[in-house]
Amino acid sequence: MAQDQFVNRHIGNGPKEVEEMLSVIGVKSVGELIDQVVPPQIQLHEPLDLPEAMSENDFAAHIRELGRKNKPLRTLIGMGYYGTATPAAILRNIFENPAWYTSYTPYQAEISQGRLEALLNFQTMVSSLTGLPVSNCSLLDEATAAAEAMIMMFNLRSREAQKEGRNILFVDENIFPQTLDLLLTRSEPLGIELAVDSFEEYEFTGKEFGAMLQYPAANGHIADYTAFTAACHERGMLVTADVDILSLVLLKAPAEWGADIAVGSTQRFGIPMGFGGPHAGYMATKDAYKRNMPGRIIGVSVDRLGNPALRMALQMREQHIKRERATSNICTAQALLATMAGMFAVYHGPEGLKRIALHAHSHAHAAAELIKGLGYELASDNYFDTLEVAADAEKIEAIAVKKGLNLFYPNENTVHLSFDEV
C-alpha cells in the first residue's frame, strides 16, 4: 500500500519547500547541509540497516500475527504485581474517556474541579487505609515511593543527627528486590548507606537515621514490627512501611504499629499489570512531615464567594517551587491511574474491598493446607496472600508451566505463589 505513506500526510516541508530552503542557505542538498553541521566523527556514512518500510495497515496486521505467538499464562508471581478485575464502569467512563485519560500534571489545576475531587478521593482512601492523616495524590510507582521516603527521612534528620553524620538507612532483608535496587541507586549520590539485615537480629550502630520495612514481607510473612519501631523511635529514627494496600483492608494499619511514613502501589485496586507499569504509587505520613513530602496534595478550600472549592494545597516538585526548596525533582504523578484506583475503592466500598481481600486470603489458605498436606514446608503460617514453599524450583516450574501458571522462584530451593482478586 504505497499510497498509504505518512510522509504524504505530514504537515511539513515537501520537495519544493526543501529546495527553496537549501537555496536560501546556499547548499545543493540536505546531505551537504548535514556535512557542514554534524561533526564527521558522529556521522553515519551508510544507510541504517532497516527492513523495508510497512504501511500502518500492514504493520498492524504484522504485529497481530506476532502477538498470536505469545502464550499468556496465569501469573501468581506477586512481588508487588497482582491480577485484578477492572470494573467496566471505570474502563468505560474513566480509562476510555479523554476527559480523564489525558490528565497528567494539572498545571491549572483549579479549573479542573472534577479531577481534583477524584484525586482528593484517592488521598482520602490512602489515609483511611494507612491510618496516617496526610497523603499525596500519587507517585510514580512503589519503588519510587520508597526511594522518595528514604530521601524524606534523610532530609528530616535533626541538626544533632546531621552533625553526627547519621547516614545509614536500615532496610529489612525481606523487601521486594526491585524496591531494594532503586534504594541502592538513589542512595549512592546522596551518601546514604544501606544496612540490609533482618529486623529481628539487627544491632543498631547509632549511625541510623531511618528504617524501611515491607508489610507483609516479600515472602508473605506478616510480622509484628511494633517493638522494632519503638526501638527506632528511641534512637531518633523514622520508620517507613512499604505496604500492600489491599492487605490493609484486613491487617492493622501501619500507623497503629508506629510507622511514620507509608508507601506502596495501588495497582491492586483495579489496574492491570501492564507488563510491569505504570501504576500509581502512594505515600502517606504524619501531619508534622507534610512539607517534606514529595508530590502534590489536594486540599479543600473556599472560593472568593465562599463556596467549597478544591485546590492544589501543596506541591513540592522543583517545577513548581524554587529548586533549592523542592523535595523532589521526579515526575511525581500518575493522575489517571490514581483516579482509577480511587474510584475502584468507591465502586466496591468497604465491604466489597473486604470481600476481595478475603477472596485472595482464603485461596492462599486453601493452597497452604493442600501444600502442607503434600509434605512441603511453608516459611510462615502468618500470611495474607503469599506463600513461600521450600521445594525444588526447577521441578515445580516445569509442572507449573505445563499447567499454565507463572510462579516466582527466588532461588533453586524456593517457590513463591501469590493469590489475588481473580
RASULPE-V704759 format. One record per run of one state. SS is the DSSP state (hx for helix, st for strand, lp for the rest). FROM is the first residue (numbers start at 1). LEN is the number of residues. If there is no record, write none. Layout:
SS;FROM;LEN / SS;FROM;LEN
This chain:
lp;1;5 / hx;6;4 / lp;10;5 / hx;15;11 / lp;26;4 / hx;30;8 / lp;38;2 / hx;40;3 / lp;43;13 / hx;56;12 / lp;68;6 / st;74;2 / lp;76;2 / st;78;1 / lp;79;2 / st;81;1 / lp;82;6 / hx;88;8 / lp;96;2 / hx;98;4 / lp;102;7 / hx;109;3 / lp;112;1 / hx;113;18 / lp;131;3 / st;134;2 / lp;136;3 / st;139;1 / lp;140;2 / hx;142;14 / lp;156;3 / hx;159;5 / lp;164;4 / st;168;5 / lp;173;4 / hx;177;12 / lp;189;4 / st;193;5 / lp;198;10 / st;208;8 / lp;216;5 / st;221;1 / lp;222;4 / hx;226;9 / lp;235;3 / st;238;6 / lp;244;3 / hx;247;3 / lp;250;4 / hx;254;4 / lp;258;3 / st;261;5 / lp;266;8 / hx;274;3 / lp;277;4 / st;281;5 / lp;286;1 / hx;287;6 / lp;293;3 / st;296;7 / lp;303;5 / st;308;8 / lp;316;1 / st;317;1 / lp;318;5 / hx;323;3 / lp;326;2 / st;328;1 / lp;329;6 / hx;335;39 / lp;374;3 / st;377;2 / lp;379;4 / st;383;1 / lp;384;2 / st;386;5 / lp;391;2 / hx;393;10 / lp;403;2 / st;405;2 / lp;407;1 / st;408;4 / lp;412;2 / st;414;5 / lp;419;4
